[in-house]
Amino acid sequence: MFLIDLLFPKICLGCGFLGDHICFGCQKKIVLINQDICFYCYKGSILGLTHLFCERKNQLDGCLSFFYYNQVLKKILKNIKYRLVKEAFNTLLSFIGQNQTTKKIKLLLKNKKFYLQPIPLTVGKNKERGFNQAEVFTNHLSSLFGLVITDFLIRKKEKPPQAQIKKRKDRALNVAGVFDTKNKKEIKGKNLILVDDVATTGATLKEAARVLKKQGAERVFAITIAKG
């Protein structure tokens, strides 16, 4: 390992410092979320649940995230995604421990049986990258909370990345109709947790929740690494 590190030194994806994929200085800049909000009105909400007065047909029932999507974390996640550094992603996930968000997720899971559903990539994009960050994060959550992973969602269309689209309305249009489902009969009555790396406008998660609710899912929540 020493020879490998010498020939191919790890470079911090946040600042370029040699030594690790996420240096100690950048680790200190990754900030845990201290207030959860409703996914629709952005006002404070216990456990990130959607407010009763914000509810709409086939909506997401709530969302919890671990970190704020600040500039440092944005740069790290972008570099992981486009430089295909899976090891760095595992380093980031190692920062998720017994914090307040973990405790909130345990409260959410207390009274109902939930299944984890990662946000999928298209088959072509998955082959191109070699891994799906949402799936890696889902595996981590499965180990952490002892939850079963499902495979109900299919991403049937390749669209421009959401990060390239600035307007909220355009982001919603960009993901409209990109998801389909399989094993449809198994979805009915289930409580599902969508898993993704980042939620900014939330368009992707909302569209995925809409498709799953139309197939009869009882509750659809979301967990992300970061929220902007």
Helices and strands as residue ranges (DSSP letters): H 2-7, H 24-27, G 46-48, G 52-54, E 62-68, H 71-83, H 86-93, H 100-109, E 114-118, H 123-129, H 133-145, E 148-149, E 153-155, G 162-164, H 168-175, E 179-181, H 184-187, E 191-199, H 203-214, E 219-227
